[in-house]
Amino acid sequence: MENQNITILLVDDEPDILEIVGYNLSAEGYTVITAENGLKAVKLAKKKKPDLIILDVMMPEMDGIEACEQIRKIPDLQNTIITFLTARGEDYSQVAGFDAGADDYITKPIKPKLLISKVKALLRRLKSEENEENITTIGDLTINRDEYKIVKGKEEIILPRKEFELLSLLASNPGKVFKREDILNKVWGNEVVVGGRTIDVHIRKLREKIGDNKFKTVKGVGYKFVI
């Protein structure tokens, strides 16, 4: 995937952020479109179908959390990567962002070079996922990695990207205990720093959607998928 073929939607109500971050992304060859609030972001996302959305949390008209929730309801944007821009120490915003369907978060303030490296890491994961084709059926659960689709019985379940990847990882080897550090590395990548509660938040959401009895916590170690 060449940079010029990648569209990034940058959303922030601070003009300086839009200008500086937008400039650095454009300098890398990415196509950058911008919005200054969540409402415009949702409209632009529907129209332009970006590969990556960088979304501020606190914004007028519609905040980033609500915008993320709205974007995740759009079928054509299920595979779009969404990462939040959050101020350092805003644990609530980070947890709320993951609950809304975000894939990652970037902590402000951030140096342009570090931002670019994080963006590249996110897009590398997107590229590797595009090259994978895999359908796994376990009991009444079918996981289609090619279409990013889950079917439980006859019900199709829409999952945010990271919930899907976490489920796909655990279900790839039912009964195996996946250590927390391995889950973080394989699902989020060792180039992106996430909080300790990240896995727990995603497991809780999966239990709500797939079934509490499908996931077992092994205290002090990690999680496993149970048939």
C-alpha positions in Angstrom: 0.0 0.0 0.0 1.7 3.2 -1.2 1.4 6.3 1.0 -0.3 8.4 -1.7 -3.1 5.8 -1.8 -3.7 6.1 1.9 -6.2 8.7 3.1 -6.0 9.9 6.7 -8.9 11.9 8.3 -7.5 14.2 11.0 -10.0 15.7 13.5 -9.2 18.3 16.1 -10.8 21.6 17.1 -7.3 23.2 17.5 -6.2 24.9 14.2 -2.5 24.5 15.2 -2.9 20.7 15.6 -4.6 20.4 12.2 -1.9 22.5 10.6 1.2 20.9 12.2 0.1 17.3 12.2 -1.5 17.6 8.8 1.7 19.1 7.4 3.8 16.3 8.7 1.5 13.6 7.4 1.3 15.2 4.0 5.1 15.4 3.9 5.1 11.6 4.2 2.9 11.4 1.1 -0.4 10.6 2.8 -3.6 12.2 1.5 -4.9 14.2 4.5 -8.4 15.6 5.0 -9.4 17.5 8.1 -12.4 18.4 10.3 -12.7 20.6 13.3 -15.5 18.7 15.1 -17.0 15.2 15.4 -20.1 16.1 13.3 -18.1 17.1 10.3 -15.8 14.1 10.9 -18.7 11.6 10.6 -19.9 13.3 7.4 -16.4 13.3 5.8 -15.8 9.7 6.9 -18.9 8.6 5.1 -17.9 10.4 1.9 -14.2 9.8 1.8 -13.9 6.4 3.5 -10.4 7.1 5.0 -8.0 4.3 5.9 -7.1 5.9 9.2 -8.9 8.4 11.4 -7.0 10.4 14.1 -9.6 11.7 16.4 -9.4 14.3 19.2 -11.7 13.5 22.2 -12.9 16.9 23.5 -14.5 18.9 20.6 -17.6 21.1 20.1 -20.9 20.0 18.5 -20.0 16.3 18.7 -17.1 14.9 20.8 -14.7 12.3 19.6 -16.3 9.4 21.6 -19.7 10.0 20.0 -18.2 10.5 16.6 -16.3 7.2 16.9 -19.5 5.4 17.9 -21.3 6.9 14.9 -18.5 5.9 12.5 -18.4 2.3 13.7 -22.1 2.0 12.8 -21.2 2.7 9.1 -20.7 -0.7 7.3 -18.1 0.6 4.9 -16.0 1.9 7.7 -15.8 -1.3 9.8 -12.2 -1.8 8.8 -11.0 1.8 9.2 -8.4 2.2 11.9 -9.5 4.8 14.5 -6.9 6.2 17.0 -7.7 8.9 19.6 -5.6 11.9 20.5 -5.8 12.2 24.3 -4.1 14.3 26.9 -1.6 12.5 29.1 -3.3 10.9 32.1 -6.8 10.9 30.7 -7.5 7.3 31.6 -11.3 7.8 31.4 -11.0 9.1 27.8 -8.9 6.1 26.8 -11.3 3.5 28.3 -14.3 5.3 26.8 -12.5 5.4 23.5 -11.9 1.7 23.4 -15.5 1.1 24.4 -16.6 3.3 21.5 -14.7 1.2 19.1 -11.3 2.8 18.8 -8.2 0.7 17.9 -5.5 2.8 19.8 -4.8 6.1 21.2 -1.9 8.6 20.9 -1.0 10.8 23.9 -0.6 14.5 23.5 1.7 16.4 23.3 3.6 14.2 20.8 6.6 15.0 18.6 6.0 14.9 14.9 8.5 12.1 14.2 7.0 9.9 16.9 3.5 10.5 15.6 4.6 9.5 12.1 6.2 6.3 13.5 2.9 5.4 15.3 0.9 6.1 12.2 3.2 3.8 10.1 2.9 1.1 12.7 -0.9 1.3 12.6 -1.0 1.2 8.8 1.4 -1.8 8.7 -1.1 -3.7 10.7 -3.8 -2.7 8.2 -1.7 -3.9 5.3 -0.9 -7.3 7.0 -4.6 -7.8 7.7 -5.5 -7.0 4.1 -3.2 -9.9 3.0 -4.8 -12.4 5.3 -7.7 -14.7 4.3 -9.0 -16.9 7.0 -12.4 -18.4 8.0 -12.5 -20.3 11.3 -15.6 -22.1 12.6 -15.7 -23.1 16.3 -19.1 -24.6 17.4 -21.7 -22.1 16.5 -19.2 -19.3 16.0 -17.7 -18.4 12.6 -14.9 -15.9 12.3 -14.2 -14.5 8.8 -11.0 -12.5 8.8 -11.3 -11.7 5.1 -14.6 -9.9 5.7 -14.0 -8.9 9.3 -17.3 -10.7 10.1 -18.5 -12.7 13.1 -21.6 -15.0 12.9 -22.9 -16.6 16.0 -25.6 -19.2 15.1 -27.6 -17.2 12.6 -26.8 -13.8 14.0 -24.2 -11.5 12.5 -22.2 -9.6 15.1 -20.3 -6.4 14.3 -17.2 -6.0 16.3 -14.8 -3.0 16.5 -11.4 -3.9 15.0 -9.5 -4.6 18.2 -12.3 -6.7 19.7 -12.3 -8.7 16.4 -8.6 -9.2 16.5 -8.6 -10.2 20.2 -11.4 -12.8 19.6 -9.6 -14.1 16.5 -6.4 -14.6 18.4 -8.0 -16.4 21.4 -10.2 -18.5 19.2 -7.2 -19.5 17.0 -6.2 -22.0 19.7 -9.1 -22.8 22.0 -8.0 -23.9 25.5 -4.6 -22.2 25.2 -3.9 -19.6 27.8 -2.6 -16.4 26.0 -0.4 -14.4 28.3 -1.3 -10.7 28.7 2.0 -9.5 27.2 1.6 -11.8 24.2 -2.0 -10.5 23.6 -0.7 -6.9 23.8 2.1 -7.6 21.4 0.0 -9.5 18.8 -3.2 -7.4 18.9 -1.8 -3.9 19.6 1.8 -4.3 18.5 4.9 -3.6 20.5 5.3 -0.2 18.9 2.1 1.2 20.4 1.9 1.7 24.2 -1.5 0.9 25.8 -2.7 1.0 29.3 -2.9 -2.1 31.6 -6.7 -2.0 31.5 -7.0 -2.2 27.7 -7.3 -6.0 27.5 -9.8 -6.2 30.4 -12.0 -3.6 28.7 -12.0 -5.5 25.4 -12.6 -8.9 27.1 -15.6 -7.4 29.0 -17.1 -6.2 25.7 -16.6 -9.6 24.1 -18.2 -11.4 27.0 -21.3 -9.1 26.5 -21.5 -9.8 22.8 -20.2 -13.4 22.4 -21.0 -15.0 25.7 -19.4 -14.8 29.2 -18.8 -18.6 29.2 -16.6 -18.3 26.1 -13.8 -16.5 27.9 -11.9 -17.6 31.0 -9.6 -15.5 33.1 -6.4 -17.2 34.3 -5.4 -14.9 37.2 -1.9 -13.5 37.0 -1.4 -15.0 33.5 -4.0 -14.0 30.8 -7.1 -15.3 29.0 -8.3 -18.3 27.1 -11.2 -19.1 24.7 -13.4 -22.0 25.9 -15.5 -24.1 23.6 
